[in-house]
């Protein structure tokens, strides 16, 4: 899977728009860094992950995936990628 360059650059440059889209205060973006993450077990790439910049266990991680075409297996694949990421990272 290839990272969607347009959205990667958009979220990298303006991370606050993600939080605006999910109806959270845009100031929340100050607590995160955005990156595209590759999990090497099955060699897939998550389009984007908003990782907390602090070590507070209560701060959530946000995963984003941009789809421009119908994918009947989207949710199965997306949650599999998320759970693999969580199992391979600390």
C-alpha positions as CSV (number, residue, x, y, z in Angstrom):
1,X,0.0,0.0,0.0
2,X,1.3,3.4,-0.9
3,X,0.9,6.6,1.2
4,X,-1.5,9.1,-0.4
5,X,1.1,11.9,-0.9
6,X,-1.5,14.7,-1.1
7,X,-3.1,13.9,2.2
8,X,0.2,13.1,3.9
9,X,1.5,16.6,2.9
10,X,-1.8,18.2,3.9
11,X,-1.9,16.6,7.4
12,X,1.9,17.1,7.8
13,X,1.6,20.8,7.0
14,X,-1.8,21.5,8.7
15,X,-2.5,18.8,11.3
16,X,-5.2,20.9,12.9
17,X,-7.6,20.1,10.0
18,X,-7.7,16.5,11.0
19,X,-9.0,17.5,14.5
20,X,-11.4,19.9,12.9
21,X,-12.8,17.1,10.8
22,X,-13.4,14.9,13.8
23,X,-14.9,17.8,15.6
24,X,-12.3,18.2,18.3
25,X,-10.6,21.6,19.1
26,X,-7.9,22.3,16.6
27,X,-5.6,23.2,19.5
28,X,-5.5,19.4,20.1
29,X,-3.1,19.2,17.1
30,X,-0.4,20.8,19.3
31,X,-0.3,17.5,21.3
32,X,0.5,15.3,18.3
33,X,3.0,14.7,15.6
34,X,1.9,13.2,12.3
35,X,3.7,10.5,10.5
36,X,3.2,7.8,8.0
37,X,4.1,4.5,9.6
38,X,5.2,1.2,8.0
39,X,4.7,-2.0,10.0
40,X,7.1,-4.5,8.5
41,X,5.5,-7.8,9.3
42,X,3.2,-7.8,6.2
43,X,4.8,-4.7,4.6
44,X,1.8,-2.4,4.6
45,X,1.8,1.3,5.2
46,X,-0.8,3.2,7.3
47,X,-1.7,6.5,5.5
48,X,-1.3,8.4,8.6
49,X,-1.0,8.2,12.4
50,X,-1.3,11.1,14.8
51,X,0.9,10.1,17.7
52,X,0.8,12.0,21.0
53,X,4.0,14.0,21.7
54,X,3.7,13.3,25.4
55,X,3.8,10.1,27.4
56,X,0.3,10.4,28.9
57,X,-1.4,7.1,28.6
58,X,-4.8,8.8,28.4
59,X,-4.0,10.6,25.2
60,X,-5.4,8.7,22.2
61,X,-3.6,7.8,19.0
62,X,-5.5,8.6,15.8
63,X,-5.2,6.5,12.7
64,X,-6.4,7.9,9.3
65,X,-6.9,6.3,6.0
66,X,-8.0,8.0,2.9
67,X,-10.2,6.1,0.4
68,X,-11.2,7.3,-3.0
69,X,-12.6,4.0,-4.2
70,X,-15.0,1.4,-2.8
71,X,-13.2,-1.3,-0.9
72,X,-15.5,-3.9,0.6
73,X,-12.8,-5.2,2.9
74,X,-11.8,-1.8,4.1
75,X,-12.8,-2.1,7.7
76,X,-11.3,-5.6,8.1
77,X,-8.0,-4.4,6.5
78,X,-7.9,-1.1,8.4
79,X,-8.5,-2.7,11.8
80,X,-6.0,-5.4,11.1
81,X,-3.4,-2.8,10.3
82,X,-4.2,-0.9,13.5
83,X,-4.0,-3.9,15.7
84,X,-0.8,-5.1,14.1
85,X,0.7,-1.7,14.6
86,X,-0.3,-1.7,18.2
87,X,1.1,-5.2,18.8
88,X,4.4,-4.3,17.2
89,X,5.0,-0.9,18.8
90,X,5.3,0.2,22.4
